[in-house]
Amino acid sequence: MNQPTIIWKQVIPGGCHWSGIIRRGATLRLIDVDGGANAAVLFFNQEEKLERYNMADTLKSQHTFRLTKGHACHSDMGRIFCCITADTCGWHDTVCGLSDANLIQQKYGTARFQEHRNQMFRSGLDGLLIELGKWGLGMRDIVANINFFSKVTAVASGELAYQANHSKAGDYVDLSFVMDTLVALSTAPHPLDPKKPYQPGTVNLELFNTPPQAIKECLHISENIRALQNVQNFYCEGAK
């Protein structure tokens, strides 16, 4: 693992949630501490939160079903939030969405805050709604998310299959931001993860300045070049 100068770090225990503004020019590193974690993530334009991550545009513009190093995360306004500039995991799910309270109860049972405090069973949807509420957002702002560290493939029958033991302890992914972005994150289990009992993995966050030339990792794709130009135009117009 590279050793950049860390500006800030945060531990997000399994089943918990976090949100914050990541400024352009900064890189957020997500680290799977023990292996088998899931980090469900959404992105919003910090200046205009109606602009958010768009799964369909991200996939079709890069001709991919999964994300890894060299891919960018696109908004619904034709811009890029961030580029994936390092990735030891190699595959991140883009299509399976979030666990909700009903799914968690069916798979793991019930553990409420009143009895279990911080050991309560949380869903990905509930965690992200709590975080979005801090920024004036809500259910209508929940869109298709990225599940970092989780791998899902299509089998011959056409069904989606969760690949267990995909992410190993210490695996990480670097998100290098080119827009000022609201990031919301949940570490609840992936909705297709068959593992029991309820023991979602911890994810560490580290922030550092984006290394020079790092964004070039994503510029081998023509749509990413155009989307990056749209970002540059957005900030030039905002300075007028």
One Martini backbone bead per residue (centre of mass of N, CA, C, O) as a GRO file, in nm:
protein
  240
    1MET     BB    1   0.096   0.036   0.022
    2ASN     BB    2   0.067   0.343   0.006
    3GLN     BB    3   0.223   0.654   0.172
    4PRO     BB    4   0.055   0.899   0.236
    5THR     BB    5  -0.044   1.204   0.355
    6ILE     BB    6  -0.251   1.227   0.618
    7ILE     BB    7  -0.527   1.435   0.700
    8TRP     BB    8  -0.754   1.204   0.750
    9LYS     BB    9  -0.947   0.986   0.978
   10GLN     BB   10  -1.178   0.692   0.980
   11VAL     BB   11  -1.399   0.478   1.160
   12ILE     BB   12  -1.630   0.223   1.024
   13PRO     BB   13  -1.828   0.027   1.148
   14GLY     BB   14  -2.015  -0.228   1.122
   15GLY     BB   15  -2.336  -0.092   1.031
   16CYS     BB   16  -2.263   0.188   0.972
   17HIS     BB   17  -2.224   0.556   0.925
   18TRP     BB   18  -2.149   0.823   0.673
   19SER     BB   19  -2.066   1.181   0.617
   20GLY     BB   20  -1.921   1.410   0.359
   21ILE     BB   21  -1.691   1.647   0.240
   22ILE     BB   22  -1.518   1.627  -0.071
   23ARG     BB   23  -1.261   1.772  -0.219
   24ARG     BB   24  -1.114   1.882  -0.474
   25GLY     BB   25  -0.795   1.714  -0.474
   26ALA     BB   26  -0.898   1.464  -0.323
   27THR     BB   27  -0.843   1.148  -0.149
   28LEU     BB   28  -1.039   0.855  -0.090
   29ARG     BB   29  -0.978   0.589   0.131
   30LEU     BB   30  -1.083   0.256   0.123
   31ILE     BB   31  -1.080   0.009   0.394
   32ASP     BB   32  -1.057  -0.333   0.443
   33VAL     BB   33  -0.982  -0.464   0.736
   34ASP     BB   34  -1.093  -0.797   0.744
   35GLY     BB   35  -1.281  -0.864   0.531
   36GLY     BB   36  -1.598  -0.859   0.372
   37ALA     BB   37  -1.685  -0.589   0.308
   38ASN     BB   38  -1.927  -0.307   0.284
   39ALA     BB   39  -1.963  -0.005   0.069
   40ALA     BB   40  -2.220   0.211   0.058
   41VAL     BB   41  -2.246   0.460  -0.211
   42LEU     BB   42  -2.295   0.818  -0.241
   43PHE     BB   43  -2.331   1.102  -0.472
   44PHE     BB   44  -2.301   1.469  -0.442
   45ASN     BB   45  -2.340   1.786  -0.515
   46GLN     BB   46  -2.258   2.030  -0.296
   47GLU     BB   47  -2.404   2.277  -0.455
   48GLU     BB   48  -2.611   2.055  -0.612
   49LYS     BB   49  -2.803   1.788  -0.495
   50LEU     BB   50  -2.954   1.703  -0.766
   51GLU     BB   51  -2.675   1.608  -0.821
   52ARG     BB   52  -2.595   1.264  -0.903
   53TYR     BB   53  -2.534   0.958  -0.911
   54ASN     BB   54  -2.502   0.749  -1.221
   55MET     BB   55  -2.518   0.433  -1.315
   56ALA     BB   56  -2.586   0.422  -1.618
   57ASP     BB   57  -2.372   0.626  -1.720
   58THR     BB   58  -2.125   0.487  -1.599
   59LEU     BB   59  -2.152   0.217  -1.761
   60LYS     BB   60  -2.206   0.298  -2.064
   61SER     BB   61  -1.952   0.494  -2.100
   62GLN     BB   62  -1.751   0.225  -2.010
   63HIS     BB   63  -1.836  -0.064  -2.072
   64THR     BB   64  -1.970  -0.174  -1.785
   65PHE     BB   65  -2.052  -0.361  -1.464
   66ARG     BB   66  -1.794  -0.264  -1.320
   67LEU     BB   67  -1.556  -0.140  -1.080
   68THR     BB   68  -1.228   0.020  -1.123
   69LYS     BB   69  -0.944   0.092  -1.221
   70GLY     BB   70  -1.009   0.369  -1.453
   71HIS     BB   71  -1.268   0.462  -1.337
   72ALA     BB   72  -1.569   0.654  -1.328
   73CYS     BB   73  -1.798   0.875  -1.151
   74HIS     BB   74  -2.107   0.965  -1.258
   75SER     BB   75  -2.335   1.197  -1.336
   76ASP     BB   76  -2.657   1.338  -1.440
   77MET     BB   77  -2.463   1.593  -1.586
   78GLY     BB   78  -2.188   1.486  -1.727
   79ARG     BB   79  -2.008   1.428  -1.477
   80ILE     BB   80  -1.739   1.403  -1.238
   81PHE     BB   81  -1.653   1.307  -0.923
   82CYS     BB   82  -1.461   1.043  -0.965
   83CYS     BB   83  -1.160   0.850  -0.953
   84ILE     BB   84  -1.013   0.537  -0.993
   85THR     BB   85  -0.660   0.514  -0.887
   86ALA     BB   86  -0.701   0.263  -0.687
   87ASP     BB   87  -0.698  -0.117  -0.670
   88THR     BB   88  -0.697  -0.434  -0.489
   89CYS     BB   89  -0.976  -0.579  -0.569
   90GLY     BB   90  -1.122  -0.530  -0.888
   91TRP     BB   91  -1.435  -0.528  -0.770
   92HIS     BB   92  -1.752  -0.339  -0.800
   93ASP     BB   93  -2.067  -0.304  -0.724
   94THR     BB   94  -2.364  -0.152  -0.922
   95VAL     BB   95  -2.677  -0.320  -0.893
   96CYS     BB   96  -2.789  -0.419  -0.584
   97GLY     BB   97  -2.786  -0.215  -0.365
   98LEU     BB   98  -2.986  -0.230  -0.069
   99SER     BB   99  -3.051  -0.286   0.239
  100ASP     BB  100  -3.329  -0.355   0.446
  101ALA     BB  101  -3.518  -0.414   0.718
  102ASN     BB  102  -3.653  -0.675   0.614
  103LEU     BB  103  -3.400  -0.825   0.528
  104ILE     BB  104  -3.254  -0.823   0.798
  105GLN     BB  105  -3.473  -0.977   0.956
  106GLN     BB  106  -3.481  -1.235   0.780
  107LYS     BB  107  -3.165  -1.305   0.811
  108TYR     BB  108  -3.102  -1.205   1.144
  109GLY     BB  109  -3.320  -1.051   1.276
  110THR     BB  110  -3.356  -0.880   1.595
  111ALA     BB  111  -3.177  -0.561   1.688
  112ARG     BB  112  -3.227  -0.318   1.900
  113PHE     BB  113  -3.131  -0.033   2.051
  114GLN     BB  114  -3.268  -0.072   2.331
  115GLU     BB  115  -3.090  -0.349   2.376
  116HIS     BB  116  -2.799  -0.308   2.181
  117ARG     BB  117  -2.727  -0.054   2.067
  118ASN     BB  118  -2.438  -0.065   1.875
  119GLN     BB  119  -2.546  -0.379   1.807
  120MET     BB  120  -2.736  -0.323   1.610
  121PHE     BB  121  -2.944  -0.375   1.331
  122ARG     BB  122  -2.849  -0.251   1.016
  123SER     BB  123  -2.926  -0.086   0.728
  124GLY     BB  124  -2.843   0.070   0.442
  125LEU     BB  125  -3.089   0.252   0.412
  126ASP     BB  126  -3.102   0.371   0.698
  127GLY     BB  127  -2.816   0.489   0.703
  128LEU     BB  128  -2.848   0.684   0.458
  129LEU     BB  129  -3.093   0.842   0.565
  130ILE     BB  130  -2.952   0.964   0.805
  131GLU     BB  131  -2.734   1.115   0.643
  132LEU     BB  132  -2.918   1.276   0.445
  133GLY     BB  133  -3.076   1.434   0.667
  134LYS     BB  134  -2.827   1.627   0.735
  135TRP     BB  135  -2.873   1.759   0.414
  136GLY     BB  136  -3.189   1.759   0.320
  137LEU     BB  137  -3.238   1.460   0.260
  138GLY     BB  138  -3.394   1.154   0.110
  139MET     BB  139  -3.565   0.906  -0.041
  140ARG     BB  140  -3.561   1.051  -0.327
  141ASP     BB  141  -3.221   1.034  -0.312
  142ILE     BB  142  -3.231   0.735  -0.366
  143VAL     BB  143  -3.001   0.557  -0.551
  144ALA     BB  144  -2.800   0.389  -0.728
  145ASN     BB  145  -2.531   0.222  -0.595
  146ILE     BB  146  -2.222   0.153  -0.452
  147ASN     BB  147  -2.039  -0.164  -0.378
  148PHE     BB  148  -1.778  -0.176  -0.208
  149PHE     BB  149  -1.606  -0.500  -0.210
  150SER     BB  150  -1.822  -0.619  -0.406
  151LYS     BB  151  -1.914  -0.928  -0.582
  152VAL     BB  152  -2.109  -0.955  -0.889
  153THR     BB  153  -2.250  -1.209  -1.094
  154ALA     BB  154  -2.342  -1.375  -1.390
  155VAL     BB  155  -2.508  -1.646  -1.463
  156ALA     BB  156  -2.633  -1.861  -1.696
  157SER     BB  157  -2.941  -1.800  -1.597
  158GLY     BB  158  -2.913  -1.469  -1.506
  159GLU     BB  159  -2.827  -1.460  -1.230
  160LEU     BB  160  -2.716  -1.327  -0.932
  161ALA     BB  161  -2.382  -1.362  -0.783
  162TYR     BB  162  -2.226  -1.391  -0.488
  163GLN     BB  163  -1.880  -1.330  -0.395
  164ALA     BB  164  -1.712  -1.476  -0.175
  165ASN     BB  165  -1.411  -1.363  -0.054
  166HIS     BB  166  -1.308  -1.117  -0.225
  167SER     BB  167  -1.228  -0.937   0.008
  168LYS     BB  168  -0.944  -0.843   0.177
  169ALA     BB  169  -0.739  -0.775   0.408
  170GLY     BB  170  -0.648  -0.437   0.314
  171ASP     BB  171  -0.815  -0.353   0.108
  172TYR     BB  172  -0.832  -0.093  -0.155
  173VAL     BB  173  -0.977   0.236  -0.250
  174ASP     BB  174  -0.937   0.514  -0.474
  175LEU     BB  175  -1.090   0.846  -0.455
  176SER     BB  176  -1.062   1.098  -0.698
  177PHE     BB  177  -1.152   1.429  -0.679
  178VAL     BB  178  -1.321   1.690  -0.907
  179MET     BB  179  -1.545   1.739  -0.695
  180ASP     BB  180  -1.757   1.872  -0.475
  181THR     BB  181  -1.853   1.611  -0.239
  182LEU     BB  182  -2.114   1.424  -0.127
  183VAL     BB  183  -2.068   1.160   0.105
  184ALA     BB  184  -2.238   0.845   0.140
  185LEU     BB  185  -2.219   0.581   0.401
  186SER     BB  186  -2.240   0.216   0.431
  187THR     BB  187  -2.167  -0.098   0.641
  188ALA     BB  188  -2.368  -0.281   0.555
  189PRO     BB  189  -2.481  -0.543   0.419
  190HIS     BB  190  -2.509  -0.707   0.152
  191PRO     BB  191  -2.800  -0.824   0.007
  192LEU     BB  192  -2.641  -1.110  -0.098
  193ASP     BB  193  -2.521  -1.189   0.163
  194PRO     BB  194  -2.511  -1.514   0.328
  195LYS     BB  195  -2.388  -1.437   0.581
  196LYS     BB  196  -2.365  -1.574   0.915
  197PRO     BB  197  -2.407  -1.354   1.106
  198TYR     BB  198  -2.425  -1.027   1.209
  199GLN     BB  199  -2.097  -0.914   1.052
  200PRO     BB  200  -1.997  -0.647   0.957
  201GLY     BB  201  -1.749  -0.461   0.819
  202THR     BB  202  -1.481  -0.265   0.850
  203VAL     BB  203  -1.417   0.086   0.755
  204ASN     BB  204  -1.161   0.281   0.640
  205LEU     BB  205  -1.069   0.629   0.638
  206GLU     BB  206  -0.870   0.824   0.397
  207LEU     BB  207  -0.707   1.144   0.356
  208PHE     BB  208  -0.563   1.295   0.054
  209ASN     BB  209  -0.372   1.418  -0.173
  210THR     BB  210  -0.368   1.419  -0.496
  211PRO     BB  211  -0.174   1.294  -0.710
  212PRO     BB  212   0.003   1.354  -0.963
  213GLN     BB  213  -0.167   1.226  -1.249
  214ALA     BB  214  -0.396   1.033  -1.143
  215ILE     BB  215  -0.641   1.099  -1.339
  216LYS     BB  216  -0.520   0.953  -1.596
  217GLU     BB  217  -0.641   0.669  -1.536
  218CYS     BB  218  -0.935   0.774  -1.683
  219LEU     BB  219  -0.833   0.894  -1.989
  220HIS     BB  220  -0.883   0.632  -2.186
  221ILE     BB  221  -1.177   0.747  -2.185
  222SER     BB  222  -1.367   0.956  -2.370
  223GLU     BB  223  -1.604   1.020  -2.170
  224ASN     BB  224  -1.416   1.122  -1.942
  225ILE     BB  225  -1.301   1.365  -2.087
  226ARG     BB  226  -1.571   1.512  -2.125
  227ALA     BB  227  -1.658   1.514  -1.823
  228LEU     BB  228  -1.413   1.677  -1.723
  229GLN     BB  229  -1.476   1.928  -1.892
  230ASN     BB  230  -1.746   1.983  -1.748
  231VAL     BB  231  -1.619   2.044  -1.478
  232GLN     BB  232  -1.444   2.283  -1.565
  233ASN     BB  233  -1.684   2.454  -1.661
  234PHE     BB  234  -1.836   2.472  -1.394
  235TYR     BB  235  -1.609   2.632  -1.237
  236CYS     BB  236  -1.577   2.868  -1.429
  237GLU     BB  237  -1.871   2.971  -1.409
  238GLY     BB  238  -1.870   3.003  -1.092
  239ALA     BB  239  -1.641   3.246  -1.106
  240LYS     BB  240  -1.815   3.486  -1.247
   0.00000   0.00000   0.00000
